[in-house]
Every structure is written in C-alpha cells, then in structure tokens.
Amino acid sequence: MRAPERTSWYHGLLLPGALLLCMECLWMVLYTTVAPRIILFVAVSVANSLLFLGVWVWVRGHALPPNPAWPIAMIVIGLVFRATLLFVEPTASDDYFRYLWDGKVQANGINPYRYAPADTALSSLHTDTLPSRVNFPQMKTIYPPVAQGIFLLAHILGGESVLTLKLLLLVCEALTLVMLLRTLRAMQLPEHHLGLYAFCPLPILHFMVDAHVDGFAVPFLILGILLWHKGAHGRAGIALAGAIGMKIFPVITLPSLVSAARGPRRVLAIIFPLALVGILYLPFILGGGEPFGSILTFSAHWEANSSLFRIILAVVDDNQWAHLVSNALIAVWILFIASRRWPLVRRLYWSVMGFFLLASTVHPWYLAWVAIFLPLLPRWSGIAFVTLGNLAGITVIHYLQDGIWLQPLWALVVEYVPVYVLVAIELRRDFQDGGMWLRKMEANL
C-alpha cells in the first residue's frame, strides 16, 4: 500500500521541477540576441518571478516529508541558477565600474576616499574603460571600508574583470544559503523555506548579472542573526560590523537588536558594531580621505522608484525638505518597531519593509534585503515586493533607449499597491491580536 503513495508523491514533484527547469531555460535566454539586453533582462525577471511564485505556492501547499536532501537540493539548484549567469554582461546597472575603479586605485596605493575618479591626480591610472564608464565620476566613492577590501581583492585576482567580482559574489551567495539553512535549523523553522531565497529571481539577477555589492553584505547579516539567536552577542556584533562595513544599510537593524537584548548588552549591541566600523574607517580618514561626503549628497538628493516619498515631495514641493521629512519618518518608524514586543526577526523584517516604503531611493537590488528575511519570516507583503519590484527595470529601458529617466505611473501602481494592501492587512491583524494571526500564518507558510 505504501509504494503507490510514494510513487504518487514523487510524481507530484513533477510540477515544481518543471517550473524550476523553465526558470533555468529563461536564465539562458539572457545569452540570446532576440531583443535588446535590457528588455530581455526585465522580461526574464518578471517571467521568472511568476514561476518563482508558482514553485512557492506548490511547496507551501504540499507537506514535504522530512528529508535532509531537500535543503541540499535547494542550495544546489540555487547555485546552478547563479552560476548560469556568470557570463551574462551587466545590464541594468553600471555600479560595478565604480567597484573596479576603487579596487584599482587601492592597488596603486591610493586612498579611494581622497580623489574622485575624474580628478586629474589619477590621470596615470586611466584606461579606455576606467574611469570613463564610472557613474558620477566627479563624486568620491560612497562604499564602506569592508567593501573596499573586496574591491581590492577582486583587482588583485582579476584586474578590471567583472567576472572576478561575480565569482566572489557566487561564493558569498553559497555562504548565504548555508547560513540561512543553519539559521532555519537553529530557530526550528521549516527547512523548505530556504527556497524563498534560493530560487528568488531578484537577488539572482542583481547579484550575478549586475554584480551589486549588497551580495557581499547579506551573509554577514544572516551570520549576525544566527549568532545572536545562539546568544553569542559579541561575535554577532563582529558579523554585523562586517555587514555595515560592506553596505551602510544594515545599521537600521541595530535599534531592534538593542531592544531585544538585556542589561549591558543593549549598549554593547549598538556600540560594538559601530565602533568596529569606525575603526575600519579611521586609516582612510587619517590618510586624507573624506568617506561621508558622497553618502550625504546621495541621501539628500537622489530619488528612484519611491512611493511615499513622492507624496511627501508633492506636499512640501522641495526636494531637500522632502528628504529630511522622509529620513525623519524612517527614524521614527525604526524606533517604533524596535519598541514592539515582537520576536527579533519580525522586528527586523518590518524595519526593513518600512524603510523601503518610506525611502527616496528603492533600486530593485535594494530589495534583496527584504528577500533575505523571507525564509526566516515568510510574508506575502515581502514576497510581493521582491516579485513586483522587478518592474522598476522599465525605467532603465526608457533611459537606455531614449536617454530619459521615466518611470510610468502604471508601473508604480502595479508595483506598490499590492504591497501596501498586504502590509496593511498583516500589520493590522498583528496589532489587533498581539500577533496570534501572524503566528498561525507563519506556521501555515
């Protein structure tokens, strides 16, 4: 009687297997010339996001029997997806030229925070590609010191080759998947949740095609969460310092960590990571560098793919004031969420979601910071965000084809309205019943 059941169950895997195979075939489409590369990029990202949703809906609706092979298979498939894209030329972003330039500058013994790429003091380092293709060459680098170490390593290993950056990112993605699996096990969460990151098209595309630096930072954050859960707060602080030193963004997690800690650990939880990052900055500052000027300029003026920020801007009718109001609301939101008596991961998730809903700049690859929490806390709001966020690529299509940075209103509506609806439902029920409804939903997911 059992053999037919096993056969039927294995036959049931044919559907998700077919969807995953279709995803792999679509990744391969990026090597074709059937359409301009940016159009292929956006089309494949949207199509694979829909397939990703199909896989997840099937998995959550079918109880997989305990088997240590499942998470290993998910890691392998996820890494195959990523390795498939190693040789696809970066398409939707040119940030990697800045990474390559910063690495080259350091390899020649020059402080990357001291000169902008266009500075004549660096003329001897110019080639046909660098720094002529670096974006905003009149601005000094914004990337923190740990990221600068990665850029230097990439230059030492591969010179001006973006492939070296991608190979390093592939290693980091492998570490991220392993850390996520260990964290799921430590928190006694279903291991099949790993697929929410392993198969998610957004980090796959933006890390393995466009080589964004965020991919170097996420394994540090997950390691920090894992160590914190195990009570190793000091080592967790070191890991979080690595994440912040790679990309400033994870600093928003510190208030929730402080709130979740007890006694003197509360102070150390925020001081220790920040002190370590400050120490890493110190040699660059003493060497005549100005690490924070470009970051302040970016945070005070830039806007892309925003939602609430656009409403704020329409009300105050002043870009700088709109940024000040937006940043103030972000700070209030993060502190409010940190004060809630919720499990730590839930506080971190809502801190990240609130940040991007209030922020002035929400590039699609930024949403990888949402994707990284989904295995630990599946939320339809986050799943919708990382799926629909790919529509922001339409703006890049307009820019590369017509030279106009134009974000159609319909794309913003389709991207954000479902996310806000789901956020409102989840938060409302969370506040109403103390989280009981969401705990049940987490169990079902």
LUMDO-623931 format. One line per field, with one value per residue (C-alpha): residue in three letters; residue number from 1; x, y, z. Coordinates in steps of 0.05 Angstrom, whole numbers, plus 32768, in hexadecimal, padded with zeros to 4 digits. Each point is the difference from the previous one (the first is absolute). Layout:
REM LUMDO-623931
residu [ala, ...] .
num [NUM, ...] .
px [X, ...] .
py [Y, ...] .
pz [Z, ...] .
***
This chain:
REM LUMDO-623931
residu [met, arg, ala, pro, glu, arg, thr, ser, trp, tyr, his, gly, leu, leu, leu, pro, gly, ala, leu, leu, leu, cys, met, glu, cys, leu, trp, met, val, leu, tyr, thr, thr, val, ala, pro, arg, ile, ile, leu, phe, val, ala, val, ser, val, ala, asn, ser, leu, leu, phe, leu, gly, val, trp, val, trp, val, arg, gly, his, ala, leu, pro, pro, asn, pro, ala, trp, pro, ile, ala, met, ile, val, ile, gly, leu, val, phe, arg, ala, thr, leu, leu, phe, val, glu, pro, thr, ala, ser, asp, asp, tyr, phe, arg, tyr, leu, trp, asp, gly, lys, val, gln, ala, asn, gly, ile, asn, pro, tyr, arg, tyr, ala, pro, ala, asp, thr, ala, leu, ser, ser, leu, his, thr, asp, thr, leu, pro, ser, arg, val, asn, phe, pro, gln, met, lys, thr, ile, tyr, pro, pro, val, ala, gln, gly, ile, phe, leu, leu, ala, his, ile, leu, gly, gly, glu, ser, val, leu, thr, leu, lys, leu, leu, leu, leu, val, cys, glu, ala, leu, thr, leu, val, met, leu, leu, arg, thr, leu, arg, ala, met, gln, leu, pro, glu, his, his, leu, gly, leu, tyr, ala, phe, cys, pro, leu, pro, ile, leu, his, phe, met, val, asp, ala, his, val, asp, gly, phe, ala, val, pro, phe, leu, ile, leu, gly, ile, leu, leu, trp, his, lys, gly, ala, his, gly, arg, ala, gly, ile, ala, leu, ala, gly, ala, ile, gly, met, lys, ile, phe, pro, val, ile, thr, leu, pro, ser, leu, val, ser, ala, ala, arg, gly, pro, arg, arg, val, leu, ala, ile, ile, phe, pro, leu, ala, leu, val, gly, ile, leu, tyr, leu, pro, phe, ile, leu, gly, gly, gly, glu, pro, phe, gly, ser, ile, leu, thr, phe, ser, ala, his, trp, glu, ala, asn, ser, ser, leu, phe, arg, ile, ile, leu, ala, val, val, asp, asp, asn, gln, trp, ala, his, leu, val, ser, asn, ala, leu, ile, ala, val, trp, ile, leu, phe, ile, ala, ser, arg, arg, trp, pro, leu, val, arg, arg, leu, tyr, trp, ser, val, met, gly, phe, phe, leu, leu, ala, ser, thr, val, his, pro, trp, tyr, leu, ala, trp, val, ala, ile, phe, leu, pro, leu, leu, pro, arg, trp, ser, gly, ile, ala, phe, val, thr, leu, gly, asn, leu, ala, gly, ile, thr, val, ile, his, tyr, leu, gln, asp, gly, ile, trp, leu, gln, pro, leu, trp, ala, leu, val, val, glu, tyr, val, pro, val, tyr, val, leu, val, ala, ile, glu, leu, arg, arg, asp, phe, gln, asp, gly, gly, met, trp, leu, arg, lys, met, glu, ala, asn, leu] .
num [1, 2, 3, 4, 5, 6, 7, 8, 9, 10, 11, 12, 13, 14, 15, 16, 17, 18, 19, 20, 21, 22, 23, 24, 25, 26, 27, 28, 29, 30, 31, 32, 33, 34, 35, 36, 37, 38, 39, 40, 41, 42, 43, 44, 45, 46, 47, 48, 49, 50, 51, 52, 53, 54, 55, 56, 57, 58, 59, 60, 61, 62, 63, 64, 65, 66, 67, 68, 69, 70, 71, 72, 73, 74, 75, 76, 77, 78, 79, 80, 81, 82, 83, 84, 85, 86, 87, 88, 89, 90, 91, 92, 93, 94, 95, 96, 97, 98, 99, 100, 101, 102, 103, 104, 105, 106, 107, 108, 109, 110, 111, 112, 113, 114, 115, 116, 117, 118, 119, 120, 121, 122, 123, 124, 125, 126, 127, 128, 129, 130, 131, 132, 133, 134, 135, 136, 137, 138, 139, 140, 141, 142, 143, 144, 145, 146, 147, 148, 149, 150, 151, 152, 153, 154, 155, 156, 157, 158, 159, 160, 161, 162, 163, 164, 165, 166, 167, 168, 169, 170, 171, 172, 173, 174, 175, 176, 177, 178, 179, 180, 181, 182, 183, 184, 185, 186, 187, 188, 189, 190, 191, 192, 193, 194, 195, 196, 197, 198, 199, 200, 201, 202, 203, 204, 205, 206, 207, 208, 209, 210, 211, 212, 213, 214, 215, 216, 217, 218, 219, 220, 221, 222, 223, 224, 225, 226, 227, 228, 229, 230, 231, 232, 233, 234, 235, 236, 237, 238, 239, 240, 241, 242, 243, 244, 245, 246, 247, 248, 249, 250, 251, 252, 253, 254, 255, 256, 257, 258, 259, 260, 261, 262, 263, 264, 265, 266, 267, 268, 269, 270, 271, 272, 273, 274, 275, 276, 277, 278, 279, 280, 281, 282, 283, 284, 285, 286, 287, 288, 289, 290, 291, 292, 293, 294, 295, 296, 297, 298, 299, 300, 301, 302, 303, 304, 305, 306, 307, 308, 309, 310, 311, 312, 313, 314, 315, 316, 317, 318, 319, 320, 321, 322, 323, 324, 325, 326, 327, 328, 329, 330, 331, 332, 333, 334, 335, 336, 337, 338, 339, 340, 341, 342, 343, 344, 345, 346, 347, 348, 349, 350, 351, 352, 353, 354, 355, 356, 357, 358, 359, 360, 361, 362, 363, 364, 365, 366, 367, 368, 369, 370, 371, 372, 373, 374, 375, 376, 377, 378, 379, 380, 381, 382, 383, 384, 385, 386, 387, 388, 389, 390, 391, 392, 393, 394, 395, 396, 397, 398, 399, 400, 401, 402, 403, 404, 405, 406, 407, 408, 409, 410, 411, 412, 413, 414, 415, 416, 417, 418, 419, 420, 421, 422, 423, 424, 425, 426, 427, 428, 429, 430, 431, 432, 433, 434, 435, 436, 437, 438, 439, 440, 441, 442, 443, 444, 445] .
px [8000, 8039, 8024, 7FC8, 7FFE, 804A, 7FFA, 7FC5, 8027, 803D, 7FD4, 7FE6, 8046, 7FFC, 7FDC, 8032, 8038, 7FE4, 7FF9, 8048, 8018, 7FD9, 8023, 8044, 7FEC, 7FEC, 8043, 8020, 7FD6, 802B, 8038, 7FD6, 7FF7, 7FB6, 7FF5, 802B, 8022, 7FDB, 7FBC, 8015, 8018, 7FBD, 7FD6, 8027, 7FFE, 7FB4, 7FF4, 802D, 7FE0, 7FBD, 801F, 8020, 7FBB, 7FE5, 8037, 7FF3, 7FB5, 800A, 8033, 7FD7, 7FC3, 8023, 801E, 8045, 8015, 803F, 803C, 8046, 8006, 7FCC, 8028, 803F, 7FDA, 7FE6, 8047, 801A, 7FC8, 8007, 804B, 7FF5, 7FD1, 8035, 803A, 7FD7, 8004, 804A, 800F, 7FC4, 8019, 7FE6, 7FC0, 7FD6, 8037, 8046, 8012, 8034, 802E, 8006, 8012, 8036, 801B, 8003, 8026, 8031, 800C, 800F, 802E, 8029, 8007, 7FCD, 7FC9, 7FBD, 7FDE, 8033, 7FF3, 7FC4, 800B, 8000, 8038, 803D, 802C, 7FEB, 800B, 8039, 7FCF, 7FCF, 7FF0, 7FCD, 7FCD, 8012, 7FEC, 7FDC, 7FC6, 7FFC, 7FBE, 8005, 804B, 8002, 7FEB, 802D, 7FED, 7FC8, 8011, 8017, 8044, 7FEE, 7FE4, 8041, 8026, 7FD6, 800C, 804B, 7FFE, 7FD9, 8034, 803A, 7FDF, 7FE4, 8013, 7FC8, 7FD6, 7FB9, 8001, 802D, 7FCD, 7FC9, 8028, 800B, 7FB5, 7FF1, 802A, 7FDA, 7FBD, 8015, 8012, 7FBD, 7FD9, 8027, 7FF8, 7FB5, 7FF9, 8026, 7FD4, 7FC0, 8018, 8015, 7FBB, 7FDD, 7FDE, 7FED, 803D, 7FD9, 7FFB, 8047, 7FE2, 7FE4, 8047, 8022, 7FCF, 7FEE, 8010, 800E, 8042, 8014, 7FFB, 801B, 803A, 8015, 7FF2, 800C, 8031, 7FE3, 8027, 7FC3, 800E, 8041, 7FDB, 7FC4, 8027, 801D, 7FBB, 7FE5, 803D, 7FF3, 7FB7, 8015, 8035, 7FD0, 7FCC, 8034, 8012, 8045, 7FF4, 8049, 800C, 7FBD, 8018, 803E, 7FD5, 7FD2, 803C, 8014, 7FBB, 8000, 8048, 7FEB, 7FC0, 7FE8, 7FB7, 8002, 800A, 7FB4, 8000, 8024, 7FC5, 7FDA, 803D, 8009, 7FB6, 8005, 803E, 8002, 802A, 8043, 7FFB, 7FCF, 8036, 8035, 7FD1, 8000, 8044, 802A, 7FEE, 8003, 8043, 801D, 7FE8, 801C, 8044, 7FFF, 7FF2, 8037, 803D, 7FDC, 7FEE, 8046, 8019, 7FDC, 7FC0, 7FB9, 7FD4, 7FBD, 7FF8, 7FE2, 7FD4, 7FE1, 7FF6, 7FDF, 7FD1, 7FEC, 7FF2, 7FF5, 7FBC, 7FEE, 7FC5, 7FE4, 7FB8, 7FF0, 803A, 7FDE, 7FC3, 802B, 8024, 7FBE, 7FE9, 803E, 8015, 804A, 8031, 802D, 7FC5, 7FE0, 803F, 8003, 7FB8, 800A, 803E, 7FDE, 7FC5, 802F, 8023, 7FBD, 7FE7, 803F, 7FFF, 7FB5, 8009, 803C, 7FD3, 7FCE, 8001, 8007, 8033, 8040, 7FFA, 7FBA, 801A, 8039, 7FD1, 7FD1, 803A, 801A, 7FBB, 7FEF, 8043, 7FF5, 7FB8, 8017, 8043, 800E, 8029, 7FEA, 8029, 7FE9, 8041, 7FF3, 7FC5, 8031, 8000, 7FB6, 800C, 8034, 7FCC, 7FCA, 801B, 8000, 7FBD, 7FD6, 7FD4, 7FD4, 8011, 804A, 7FF4, 7FD6, 8035, 803B, 7FD4, 7FE1, 803F, 801C, 7FD0, 8030, 802B, 7FCF, 801F, 8044, 7FE3, 7FE7, 8043, 802C, 7FD4, 7FEA, 8031, 7FC4, 7FF9, 7FB5, 7FDA, 7FB9, 7FC9, 7FDF, 8040, 8004, 7FB6, 8009, 8040, 7FE9, 7FB5, 8000, 803A, 7FDC, 7FC0, 8025, 8029, 7FC0, 7FDE, 803B, 800F, 7FB7, 7FF5, 8044, 7FEE, 7FB9, 800C, 8047, 801C, 7FD7, 7FE6, 8045, 801C, 7FCB, 800F, 804B, 7FF0, 7FD7, 8036] .
py [8000, 8031, 7FF8, 801F, 803B, 800C, 7FFC, 8031, 802F, 7FFF, 800C, 803D, 801E, 8003, 8043, 8027, 7FDC, 8017, 8047, 8001, 7FE4, 8037, 8033, 7FE5, 8003, 8048, 8011, 7FE5, 802F, 8039, 7FE7, 8008, 803D, 7FF9, 8044, 8038, 7FE7, 802E, 7FEA, 7FB7, 8010, 801E, 7FCC, 7FC5, 801F, 8008, 7FBB, 7FDC, 8025, 7FE3, 7FBA, 800B, 800F, 7FC1, 7FD6, 801F, 7FF7, 7FB7, 7FF4, 8022, 7FD7, 7FBD, 7FE6, 7FE6, 7FC5, 800E, 7FF2, 801E, 7FFE, 8037, 803C, 7FE6, 7FFA, 8048, 801A, 7FDB, 8018, 8047, 7FFF, 7FE3, 803A, 8030, 7FDF, 8001, 804C, 8008, 8012, 802D, 8047, 8031, 801E, 802C, 8023, 8019, 8004, 7FC9, 8030, 8027, 7FC0, 7FF0, 8047, 8002, 7FBE, 801A, 8040, 7FDA, 7FCF, 803D, 8016, 8039, 800E, 7FF5, 8036, 8035, 800C, 7FFD, 7FD6, 803E, 8021, 800E, 7FE4, 7FBB, 800B, 7FCE, 7FC8, 800F, 7FCB, 7FFC, 7FE4, 801E, 8031, 8017, 7FD1, 800D, 8022, 8045, 8003, 8045, 7FE0, 7FD9, 7FB9, 7FF1, 7FB8, 7FEE, 7FE2, 7FB6, 8008, 8023, 7FC3, 7FD4, 8030, 7FFD, 7FB4, 7FFD, 802C, 7FD7, 7FC0, 8018, 8047, 8025, 7FC1, 8000, 7FB4, 8000, 8029, 7FCF, 7FC4, 8020, 800E, 7FB8, 7FEA, 8032, 7FE7, 7FB9, 8017, 8025, 7FC1, 7FD6, 8035, 8004, 7FB4, 8000, 8039, 7FDC, 7FC3, 8029, 8021, 7FBE, 801C, 7FD7, 7FF4, 8005, 804B, 8004, 7FFF, 8046, 801A, 7FC9, 8007, 804A, 8021, 8045, 7FF2, 7FCE, 8034, 803C, 7FDD, 7FD0, 802C, 8046, 7FED, 802D, 8008, 7FEE, 7FB7, 8005, 801B, 7FD2, 7FC3, 802C, 8015, 7FB9, 7FE9, 8038, 7FEA, 7FB8, 8011, 802F, 7FC9, 7FD2, 8034, 8010, 804B, 8014, 7FD7, 8017, 8047, 7FF0, 7FE1, 803C, 802E, 7FD9, 800C, 804A, 8006, 7FE2, 802B, 8034, 7FEA, 7FC8, 8036, 8004, 7FBC, 8019, 8020, 7FBE, 7FDA, 8031, 7FF9, 7FB4, 7FFC, 8002, 8029, 801C, 7FD8, 8035, 8034, 7FD2, 7FE8, 8044, 801B, 7FC3, 7FFA, 804B, 8005, 7FC9, 8022, 8042, 7FDF, 7FE6, 8046, 8020, 7FEF, 801D, 8040, 8008, 7FF6, 803E, 7FDF, 801B, 7FC1, 8020, 803C, 7FD8, 7FD7, 8040, 801B, 7FC0, 7FFD, 804A, 8003, 7FBC, 7FE3, 7FC1, 7FCF, 801F, 7FFE, 8029, 802E, 8018, 8013, 8025, 8024, 8014, 801D, 8027, 8010, 8001, 7FC7, 800C, 800A, 7FC1, 7FD9, 801C, 7FED, 7FBB, 7FF3, 8018, 7FD1, 7FC6, 800D, 8004, 7FC0, 7FD9, 8016, 7FF1, 7FB9, 7FF5, 8010, 7FCA, 7FC0, 7FD4, 7FCA, 801F, 7FE8, 801E, 8043, 7FFD, 7FEE, 803A, 8030, 7FEE, 8002, 8043, 801D, 7FF0, 8018, 8043, 8006, 802F, 7FCD, 7FB8, 7FDF, 7FB9, 7FE1, 8023, 7FD1, 7FC6, 8018, 7FED, 7FBE, 7FEB, 8000, 7FD9, 7FBA, 8015, 8024, 7FF2, 803B, 800A, 804A, 7FF1, 7FCB, 8032, 8036, 7FD7, 7FE7, 8041, 8029, 7FE6, 802F, 8039, 7FE6, 8021, 8043, 7FE7, 7FEA, 8047, 801D, 7FD3, 8006, 8049, 8021, 8013, 7FE8, 7FF3, 7FD4, 7FF4, 800C, 7FBE, 7FDA, 8022, 7FEF, 7FB7, 7FFA, 8022, 7FFA, 7FB4, 8009, 8036, 7FD8, 7FC3, 802B, 8020, 7FBC, 7FE0, 803B, 800C, 7FB8, 7FFF, 803C, 7FE8, 7FBC, 8005, 7FD8, 7FC1, 8004, 800A, 7FC7, 7FD3, 801A, 7FF4, 7FB9, 7FF5, 801F] .
pz [8000, 800D, 7FBE, 7FD7, 8031, 7FF8, 7FB5, 8000, 802D, 7FD4, 7FC3, 8025, 7FFD, 7FB4, 8002, 802A, 7FDD, 7FBD, 8019, 8018, 7FBE, 7FDC, 802D, 7FEB, 7FB7, 8008, 8021, 7FC0, 7FD6, 801B, 7FD4, 7FC1, 7FD3, 7FF1, 8020, 801E, 803F, 8030, 7FE5, 8008, 8047, 8015, 7FDC, 801D, 8046, 7FFE, 7FE0, 8031, 803A, 7FEB, 7FFC, 8044, 801C, 7FE0, 8021, 8044, 7FFC, 7FF0, 8036, 8037, 7FEB, 8003, 8040, 7FEE, 802C, 8029, 7FD5, 8007, 7FB4, 7FF5, 801A, 7FDE, 7FBF, 8008, 800C, 7FC3, 7FD3, 801A, 7FF2, 7FBA, 7FF1, 8017, 7FDC, 7FC1, 7FFF, 800D, 7FB7, 7FF3, 7FF7, 8035, 7FE4, 802E, 8027, 7FF7, 804A, 7FF6, 7FDC, 8041, 8025, 7FCD, 8002, 804C, 8000, 7FCC, 8026, 8040, 7FDC, 7FEB, 8049, 7FFC, 8032, 7FDB, 802B, 7FEF, 7FB6, 7FD2, 7FC1, 7FD5, 8029, 7FD6, 8038, 7FE8, 7FB5, 7FFF, 8012, 7FC7, 7FCC, 7FC8, 8031, 8044, 8019, 7FC1, 800E, 804B, 8012, 8020, 7FF6, 8022, 8043, 802F, 8011, 8031, 800E, 8048, 8012, 8000, 7FBA, 7FED, 8018, 7FD1, 7FC6, 800D, 8003, 7FBE, 7FDF, 801A, 7FE7, 7FBE, 7FEF, 7FDE, 7FF4, 801A, 7FFE, 803D, 8026, 7FEB, 8016, 8044, 8003, 7FEF, 803C, 802C, 7FE6, 8011, 8046, 8006, 7FEE, 8032, 8037, 7FF1, 8006, 8042, 801A, 7FEB, 8027, 803C, 8002, 7FF2, 7FC2, 7FC3, 7FD5, 7FBF, 800F, 7FE5, 7FBA, 800B, 7FF9, 7FD8, 7FC6, 8006, 7FBD, 801C, 8025, 7FCB, 7FC8, 8024, 8021, 7FC9, 7FC4, 8019, 8038, 8036, 8040, 802C, 7FF0, 8028, 803D, 8009, 8019, 8038, 8015, 8001, 8027, 8032, 8009, 8009, 8034, 8024, 8003, 801F, 8034, 7FE4, 8001, 7FFA, 7FC2, 7FE5, 8008, 7FD7, 7FC9, 7FFF, 7FFC, 7FC2, 7FE2, 8010, 7FE8, 7FBE, 7FF8, 8032, 7FFB, 8036, 8034, 8003, 8022, 803E, 8025, 7FFD, 8019, 8039, 8013, 7FFD, 802C, 804C, 8031, 7FEA, 7FBF, 7FE7, 8000, 7FE3, 7FCA, 7FDF, 8015, 7FEE, 7FB6, 7FF6, 8024, 7FD5, 7FC0, 801A, 800C, 7FB8, 7FE6, 802A, 7FD4, 7FC3, 8026, 801B, 7FBA, 7FE8, 7FE8, 8005, 8005, 8010, 7FD1, 7FC6, 802E, 801C, 7FB9, 7FEA, 803C, 7FF8, 7FB5, 7FDE, 7FEE, 7FDB, 8002, 8040, 8018, 803F, 7FF2, 7FC0, 8029, 8032, 7FC7, 7FE1, 8043, 8015, 7FB8, 8013, 7FF4, 803C, 8030, 7FE4, 800E, 8047, 800E, 7FE1, 8029, 8040, 7FF3, 7FF4, 8042, 8025, 7FDF, 8011, 8048, 8005, 7FE4, 802E, 803C, 7FEE, 802A, 7FC3, 7FEF, 7FE6, 7FB8, 7FFB, 8018, 7FCF, 7FC7, 800D, 800A, 7FBA, 7FDF, 801F, 7FEB, 7FB7, 8000, 801C, 7FDC, 7FC6, 7FDA, 7FF8, 7FC9, 7FF3, 801B, 8043, 8009, 8008, 8049, 8003, 7FDC, 8033, 8038, 7FDB, 8013, 8049, 7FFE, 7FC2, 7FF1, 7FC3, 8004, 7FF8, 7FCB, 7FD9, 8008, 7FE6, 7FC7, 7FE9, 800E, 7FBF, 7FDB, 8012, 7FC7, 7FD0, 8014, 7FEA, 7FBD, 7FF4, 8016, 7FD5, 7FC3, 8003, 8032, 802C, 8048, 7FFE, 8030, 7FE7, 8033, 7FEF, 8011, 8044, 800D, 7FED, 8029, 8040, 8009, 800D, 8030, 8028, 8003, 801B, 8031, 801A, 8009, 8023, 802E, 8012, 8015, 8023, 802B, 800C, 801C, 801A, 7FC6, 8008, 7FB9, 7FE2, 8029, 7FE2, 7FBB, 800B, 8014, 7FC1, 7FD4] .
***
